[in-house]
Amino acid sequence: MVAKIGTGYKIRNSFYYNEDKVKTGEAFCIHAENYPMDLADMNEFHKLNMLLKVAKKNDNVKRNSVHISLNFAPGEQLSDDLLRTIAAEYMEGIGFGKQPYLVYRHEDAAHPHIHLVSVKIKPDGEKINMNNIGEELSEPMRKAIEKKYGLVRAEDQKQQTREIQSAYTAKVEYGKSETKRSIGNVLNRVLNTYKFASLPELNAVLKLYNVMADRCSENSRVYQNRGLLYRILDDNGKPVGVPIKASAFYSRPTLAYLEKLFLKNDVDREIKKAVTRNAVDFALRKHPGISLKELMHVLGKEGVDIVLRQSKEGLIYGITYVNHKTCCVFNGSVLGKEYSAKGILERCNADITGSSQSVKNNRPDDTHDGQEQATVQGANASEQQDTTTAQKQEPGLLEIMTRAEETYNYVPYELRKKKKKKRKGLSR
């Protein structure tokens, strides 16, 4: 059994993520613990209002939402009664036994799993301390439940990182489900889980799920009005279907909201830089002379996806690392010169003067480690020439998403100082 604990700022996001799955038949609400009513007598309002009412007991706790998934090995047959029992024992073991929480059984992945939605504020208003809850409480409880019910151990489950990813969100396929709901599910997962500090870094994660955030061209009305659109991509990375405005989603993931998130994430992820650096360095030391294609494959197995940015000619001018274990996203230049596109190509002994090589980009998938095929030509030896070449081309929608690494030295609109108007002198 693999346990994944997540927290967020909005209870509604995690609640409606699961309720939307219920509406499409991909999930079922099988239990409501510590509620004053029976589950059969409750509607959406009753279930959500109880969580909001408890959260209101302490307005000082901003990150008050708790979203947990318990993932079981493919092939394990678990009845609803057993899932309710496991959920109750697990929540009691991590200190949430007296909290109101909902249990959802999901059927949207190849392995059985349940989602638990709760709040980190006790009914008396006291905050529940979740520091090191994974190591100190969740892990011992997980092992005890595995032993008690004869479940497959988390250590024995193959491709653990991918299992957890698909437990939350599957790769979006245009036409398979409603566009807005599909994009909304991805946004709920990514925005509440990953730490990114720029729009290109956010798009590096969204691209893995066939979604992109698009500001459009600088001459467009959307860009000039600081708007943002969300689109679905096909398997070739090209936008398909009708874009959805950011303001149309319930969580309102607008540009103004993201800019505040960028600032916070940039601070929160600082201590995790070394983890991604070490993963890259270890792979290169362990496999001398490794190619870029092989490096991407090796890191993908360790839960680190490499997302490349290329010009229309196939020249690599940017690289982004998506670490699914630390849930942090970094442009190569943020980690250091040796981790930038030019630096990695040189360390991989790639011919960066123009020869081509075939690379694979790992992508999360419901049933296996999906891999995206992309033919990539080596970048020019001069990083400056790469940037110039990319800038000369007229940007399309895909290039806007995968443009070169940018430094966001912006100040959020709310924090900008307003000029004071001078008062006119009074006439005597």
C-alpha positions as CSV (number, residue, x, y, z in Angstrom):
1,M,0.0,0.0,0.0
2,V,1.3,3.4,-1.0
3,A,0.1,6.4,1.0
4,K,0.3,9.9,-0.4
5,I,-0.5,12.9,1.8
6,G,-1.3,16.3,0.3
7,T,-2.4,19.7,1.7
8,G,-3.9,22.7,0.1
9,Y,-5.4,26.1,0.6
10,K,-8.9,25.4,-0.7
11,I,-11.0,22.5,0.6
12,R,-13.4,23.0,-2.3
13,N,-10.7,21.9,-4.8
14,S,-10.0,18.5,-3.3
15,F,-13.7,18.0,-2.5
16,Y,-15.0,18.8,-6.1
17,Y,-12.1,16.9,-7.6
18,N,-13.6,13.7,-6.1
19,E,-17.2,14.8,-6.5
20,D,-16.6,15.4,-10.2
21,K,-15.3,11.9,-10.5
22,V,-18.4,10.6,-8.8
23,K,-20.6,12.4,-11.4
24,T,-18.7,10.8,-14.3
25,G,-18.9,7.3,-12.7
26,E,-15.1,7.1,-12.1
27,A,-15.5,7.3,-8.3
28,F,-17.9,6.5,-5.5
29,C,-18.3,8.1,-2.0
30,I,-18.3,5.0,0.3
31,H,-18.1,6.6,3.7
32,A,-18.4,9.8,5.8
33,E,-16.8,9.7,9.2
34,N,-17.7,12.0,12.2
35,Y,-20.6,13.5,10.3
36,P,-23.9,14.2,12.1
37,M,-25.9,12.5,9.3
38,D,-25.8,9.2,7.5
39,L,-24.0,9.2,4.1
40,A,-27.2,8.1,2.3
41,D,-29.1,11.2,3.6
42,M,-26.4,13.8,2.6
43,N,-26.0,15.7,-0.6
44,E,-22.9,17.7,-1.9
45,F,-23.8,20.7,0.3
46,H,-24.0,18.6,3.5
47,K,-20.7,16.9,2.8
48,L,-18.8,20.1,2.0
49,N,-20.4,22.3,4.5
50,M,-19.2,20.2,7.4
51,L,-15.6,20.5,6.3
52,L,-15.9,24.2,5.8
53,K,-17.6,24.7,9.1
54,V,-14.7,23.0,11.0
55,A,-12.1,24.9,9.0
56,K,-13.8,28.1,10.0
57,K,-12.9,27.4,13.6
58,N,-9.4,28.7,13.0
59,D,-9.0,31.3,10.2
60,N,-5.3,31.6,10.9
61,V,-4.6,28.3,9.3
62,K,-4.4,29.1,5.6
63,R,-3.3,25.6,4.3
64,N,-6.2,23.8,5.9
65,S,-7.2,21.2,3.3
66,V,-6.0,17.6,3.6
67,H,-6.2,15.2,0.6
68,I,-4.8,11.7,1.1
69,S,-4.7,8.7,-1.4
70,L,-4.1,5.1,-0.3
71,N,-3.0,3.1,-3.3
72,F,-3.0,-0.7,-3.5
73,A,-1.2,-3.0,-5.9
74,P,-2.9,-4.0,-9.2
75,G,-4.9,-7.2,-8.8
76,E,-5.7,-6.8,-5.1
77,Q,-9.4,-7.3,-4.5
78,L,-10.7,-5.1,-1.7
79,S,-14.3,-4.8,-0.7
80,D,-15.9,-1.5,0.3
81,D,-16.2,-2.7,3.9
82,L,-12.4,-3.5,4.0
83,L,-11.6,-0.2,2.4
84,R,-13.6,1.6,5.1
85,T,-11.9,-0.3,7.8
86,I,-8.4,0.4,6.4
87,A,-9.3,4.1,6.0
88,A,-10.5,4.3,9.6
89,E,-7.4,2.6,11.0
90,Y,-5.1,4.7,8.9
91,M,-6.7,8.0,9.8
92,E,-6.7,7.0,13.5
93,G,-3.0,6.1,13.2
94,I,-2.0,9.5,11.8
95,G,-4.1,11.5,14.3
96,F,-7.2,12.2,12.1
97,G,-9.5,9.6,13.7
98,K,-11.8,12.3,15.3
99,Q,-11.8,14.5,12.2
100,P,-14.7,14.7,9.8
101,Y,-13.5,13.0,6.5
102,L,-14.9,11.5,3.4
103,V,-13.8,8.3,1.7
104,Y,-13.9,7.9,-2.1
105,R,-13.2,4.7,-4.0
106,H,-11.7,5.5,-7.4
107,E,-11.8,3.4,-10.5
108,D,-9.9,5.7,-12.9
109,A,-6.6,3.9,-12.8
110,A,-5.2,0.4,-13.3
111,H,-4.8,-0.2,-9.5
112,P,-7.4,0.1,-6.7
113,H,-7.1,3.2,-4.5
114,I,-9.2,5.5,-2.3
115,H,-9.1,9.2,-1.6
116,L,-9.6,10.7,1.8
117,V,-10.7,14.4,2.1
118,S,-10.5,16.1,5.5
119,V,-9.2,19.3,7.3
120,K,-6.2,19.9,9.6
121,I,-8.2,21.8,12.2
122,K,-9.8,20.1,15.1
123,P,-13.5,20.8,16.0
124,D,-12.2,22.8,19.0
125,G,-10.2,25.1,16.6
126,E,-6.8,23.6,17.4
127,K,-4.4,23.1,14.5
128,I,-3.2,19.5,13.7
129,N,0.6,19.5,13.4
130,M,1.5,17.6,10.2
131,N,5.3,18.2,10.3
132,N,7.0,14.9,9.5
133,I,3.7,13.1,9.6
134,G,4.7,10.9,6.7
135,E,7.8,9.5,8.4
136,E,6.7,9.4,12.0
137,L,3.1,8.4,11.7
138,S,2.1,7.4,8.1
139,E,4.9,5.0,7.4
140,P,4.5,2.9,10.6
141,M,0.7,2.8,10.2
142,R,1.1,1.8,6.5
143,K,3.4,-1.1,7.4
144,A,1.1,-2.3,10.2
145,I,-2.0,-2.3,7.9
146,E,0.0,-4.2,5.1
147,K,0.9,-6.9,7.6
148,K,-2.5,-7.1,9.3
149,Y,-4.5,-7.5,6.0
150,G,-1.8,-9.2,3.9
151,L,-1.5,-6.4,1.4
152,V,1.4,-6.0,-1.1
153,R,4.1,-3.9,0.5
154,A,4.8,-0.5,-0.9
155,E,8.5,-1.5,-1.4
156,D,7.4,-4.3,-3.7
157,Q,5.1,-2.3,-5.9
158,K,6.8,-1.6,-9.2
159,Q,6.9,2.0,-10.7
160,Q,5.7,3.4,-7.4
161,T,6.1,7.0,-8.5
162,R,4.0,6.5,-11.6
163,E,1.3,4.6,-9.6
164,I,0.9,7.6,-7.3
165,Q,0.8,10.0,-10.1
166,S,-2.0,8.1,-12.0
167,A,-3.9,7.8,-8.7
168,Y,-4.6,11.5,-8.9
169,T,-4.7,12.4,-12.5
170,A,-4.5,10.7,-15.9
171,K,-3.1,12.1,-19.0
172,V,-5.8,14.1,-20.8
173,E,-7.1,12.9,-24.2
174,Y,-9.1,15.3,-26.2
175,G,-12.7,14.1,-26.8
176,K,-12.6,11.4,-24.2
177,S,-14.2,13.6,-21.5
178,E,-15.4,17.2,-21.0
179,T,-12.6,19.6,-21.7
180,K,-13.2,21.9,-18.7
181,R,-13.4,19.1,-16.2
182,S,-10.4,17.3,-17.6
183,I,-8.2,20.5,-17.4
184,G,-9.6,21.3,-14.0
185,N,-8.6,17.9,-12.6
186,V,-5.1,18.4,-13.8
187,L,-4.9,21.9,-12.4
188,N,-6.1,20.8,-9.0
189,R,-3.5,18.1,-8.9
190,V,-0.5,20.2,-10.2
191,L,-1.2,23.6,-8.5
192,N,-1.7,21.9,-5.1
193,T,1.2,19.6,-5.4
194,Y,4.2,21.0,-7.4
195,K,6.5,23.9,-6.6
196,F,7.3,26.0,-9.7
197,A,8.3,29.6,-9.9
198,S,7.5,30.7,-13.5
199,L,5.0,30.0,-16.3
200,P,7.5,27.9,-18.3
201,E,8.1,25.7,-15.3
202,L,4.4,25.3,-14.7
203,N,3.9,24.3,-18.3
204,A,6.7,21.7,-18.1
205,V,4.5,19.8,-15.6
206,L,1.2,20.5,-17.4
207,K,2.7,19.3,-20.7
208,L,3.2,15.9,-19.1
209,Y,-0.6,15.7,-18.8
210,N,-1.3,17.2,-22.3
211,V,-2.3,20.6,-20.9
212,M,-0.8,24.1,-21.3
213,A,-1.3,27.6,-19.9
214,D,-1.2,30.1,-22.7
215,R,-0.8,33.9,-22.5
216,C,-1.1,34.1,-26.3
217,S,1.0,36.5,-28.4
218,E,2.1,39.9,-27.0
219,N,-0.1,41.7,-29.4
220,S,-3.2,39.8,-28.4
221,R,-6.0,41.2,-26.2
222,V,-5.5,38.3,-23.8
223,Y,-1.9,39.2,-23.2
224,Q,-2.4,42.9,-22.9
225,N,-5.3,42.4,-20.4
226,R,-3.1,40.0,-18.3
227,G,-5.4,37.1,-19.2
228,L,-4.6,33.4,-19.3
229,L,-6.0,30.5,-21.3
230,Y,-5.8,26.8,-20.7
231,R,-5.6,24.4,-23.6
232,I,-5.5,20.6,-24.3
233,L,-2.6,19.3,-26.3
234,D,-2.5,16.3,-28.6
235,D,0.2,13.7,-28.5
236,N,2.4,15.9,-30.8
237,G,2.2,18.8,-28.4
238,K,-0.2,20.9,-30.6
239,P,-3.2,22.6,-29.1
240,V,-6.6,21.1,-29.9
241,G,-10.1,22.1,-29.1
242,V,-11.5,25.3,-27.6
243,P,-9.3,27.0,-24.9
244,I,-10.8,27.8,-21.5
245,K,-10.4,31.1,-19.6
246,A,-8.6,30.8,-16.3
247,S,-11.4,32.7,-14.6
248,A,-13.9,30.1,-15.8
249,F,-12.5,27.5,-13.4
250,Y,-13.8,27.3,-9.9
251,S,-10.3,27.7,-8.3
252,R,-9.7,30.7,-10.6
253,P,-6.0,29.9,-11.6
254,T,-5.5,33.3,-13.2
255,L,-2.2,35.0,-13.9
256,A,-2.5,37.2,-10.8
257,Y,-3.0,34.1,-8.7
258,L,-0.1,32.3,-10.3
259,E,2.3,35.2,-9.7
260,K,1.6,35.1,-6.0
261,L,2.2,31.4,-6.1
262,F,5.5,31.8,-8.0
263,L,6.9,34.0,-5.2
264,K,5.9,31.5,-2.5
265,N,7.0,28.5,-4.3
266,D,10.4,30.0,-5.1
267,V,11.1,30.2,-1.4
268,D,9.6,26.8,-0.5
269,R,11.5,24.8,-3.1
270,E,15.0,26.4,-2.4
271,I,16.1,23.6,0.0
272,K,15.1,20.9,-2.6
273,K,17.5,22.1,-5.3
274,A,20.2,19.8,-4.2
275,V,18.0,16.7,-4.5
276,T,17.6,17.2,-8.2
277,R,21.2,18.2,-8.8
278,N,22.4,15.1,-7.0
279,A,20.0,12.9,-9.0
280,V,21.5,14.2,-12.3
281,D,25.1,14.1,-11.0
282,F,24.7,10.5,-9.8
283,A,23.2,9.3,-13.1
284,L,26.1,10.9,-15.0
285,R,28.8,9.4,-12.7
286,K,27.2,6.0,-12.7
287,H,26.9,5.9,-16.5
288,P,30.0,7.5,-18.0
289,G,29.4,8.6,-21.6
290,I,25.6,8.3,-21.3
291,S,23.6,9.9,-24.1
292,L,20.8,12.4,-23.5
293,K,18.3,9.8,-24.5
294,E,19.7,7.4,-21.9
295,L,19.9,10.1,-19.2
296,M,16.3,10.9,-19.6
297,H,15.4,7.2,-19.3
298,V,17.6,6.7,-16.2
299,L,16.2,9.8,-14.4
300,G,12.7,8.9,-15.4
301,K,13.0,5.7,-13.5
302,E,14.0,7.7,-10.5
303,G,11.0,10.0,-10.7
304,V,12.7,12.9,-12.5
305,D,11.3,13.9,-15.9
306,I,13.3,16.0,-18.3
307,V,11.3,18.3,-20.5
308,L,13.1,19.8,-23.5
309,R,12.3,23.1,-25.2
310,Q,13.2,23.2,-28.9
311,S,13.0,25.5,-31.8
312,K,11.1,24.6,-35.0
313,E,14.4,23.3,-36.4
314,G,14.7,20.9,-33.4
315,L,17.5,22.9,-31.7
316,I,17.4,22.3,-27.9
317,Y,17.6,25.7,-26.2
318,G,16.0,24.9,-22.8
319,I,15.7,22.1,-20.3
320,T,13.4,21.7,-17.3
321,Y,13.5,19.1,-14.5
322,V,10.2,17.8,-13.0
323,N,11.0,15.9,-9.8
324,H,8.0,13.9,-8.9
325,K,9.5,12.8,-5.6
326,T,10.1,16.3,-4.2
327,C,7.3,17.7,-6.3
328,C,9.6,20.6,-7.4
329,V,10.2,22.0,-10.9
330,F,13.4,23.7,-12.0
331,N,14.6,25.3,-15.2
332,G,18.1,24.1,-15.9
333,S,19.7,27.5,-15.4
334,V,18.1,27.8,-11.9
335,L,20.1,24.8,-10.8
336,G,23.3,26.0,-12.4
337,K,25.1,26.3,-15.7
338,E,26.1,22.7,-15.8
339,Y,22.5,21.7,-15.6
340,S,21.3,24.0,-18.4
341,A,20.6,22.6,-21.9
342,K,24.1,23.5,-23.1
343,G,25.7,22.1,-20.0
344,I,23.8,18.8,-20.1
345,L,24.5,18.2,-23.7
346,E,28.2,18.8,-23.1
347,R,28.2,16.5,-20.1
348,C,26.5,13.8,-22.1
349,N,29.2,14.1,-24.7
350,A,26.5,15.0,-27.3
351,D,27.6,16.4,-30.6
352,I,26.2,20.0,-30.2
353,T,27.3,21.2,-33.6
354,G,24.3,20.0,-35.5
355,S,24.1,16.2,-35.5
356,S,20.7,14.8,-34.6
357,Q,19.8,12.2,-31.9
358,S,16.5,10.6,-30.9
359,V,15.4,11.1,-27.3
360,K,12.4,10.0,-25.3
361,N,10.5,12.1,-22.8
362,N,9.0,10.2,-19.9
363,R,5.3,11.0,-19.3
364,P,3.0,9.9,-16.5
365,D,0.4,7.4,-17.7
366,D,-2.4,5.3,-16.1
367,T,-0.9,1.9,-16.7
368,H,2.7,2.3,-17.6
369,D,5.7,4.6,-18.0
370,G,4.5,6.4,-21.1
371,Q,7.2,7.8,-23.3
372,E,6.9,10.6,-25.8
373,Q,9.0,10.2,-29.0
374,A,10.7,13.4,-30.1
375,T,13.5,13.8,-32.7
376,V,15.9,16.4,-31.4
377,Q,18.9,17.9,-33.1
378,G,21.9,19.0,-31.0
379,A,22.1,22.7,-30.0
380,N,24.7,25.1,-31.3
381,A,27.9,25.4,-29.3
382,S,27.2,29.0,-28.5
383,E,24.3,29.4,-26.1
384,Q,23.8,32.9,-27.3
385,Q,23.4,31.7,-30.9
386,D,20.8,29.2,-29.7
387,T,18.7,32.0,-28.1
388,T,19.1,34.3,-31.2
389,T,17.9,31.5,-33.5
390,A,14.9,30.8,-31.4
391,Q,14.0,34.5,-31.0
392,K,14.1,35.1,-34.8
393,Q,11.3,32.6,-35.4
394,E,7.8,33.8,-35.2
395,P,6.4,32.1,-32.0
396,G,3.5,29.7,-32.3
397,L,1.3,28.4,-29.5
398,L,3.6,25.5,-28.7
399,E,6.7,27.8,-28.8
400,I,5.1,30.2,-26.4
401,M,4.8,27.3,-23.9
402,T,8.3,26.0,-24.5
403,R,10.2,29.3,-25.0
404,A,13.6,29.8,-23.5
405,E,14.0,30.1,-19.7
406,E,12.9,33.4,-18.4
407,T,13.6,35.3,-15.2
408,Y,10.5,36.7,-13.6
409,N,11.5,39.8,-11.9
410,Y,7.9,41.0,-11.6
411,V,6.1,42.6,-8.7
412,P,2.5,41.4,-8.1
413,Y,-0.1,44.0,-9.0
414,E,-1.4,44.1,-5.4
415,L,2.1,45.0,-4.1
416,R,2.9,47.7,-6.5
417,K,3.1,51.2,-5.0
418,K,0.5,53.6,-6.3
419,K,1.6,57.1,-7.1
420,K,0.1,59.7,-4.8
421,K,-1.6,62.6,-6.5
422,K,-0.3,66.0,-5.6
423,R,-2.8,68.2,-3.9
424,K,-3.3,71.5,-5.4
425,G,-2.5,74.5,-3.1
426,L,-5.5,76.3,-1.7
427,S,-5.9,79.9,-2.8
428,R,-5.7,82.5,-0.1
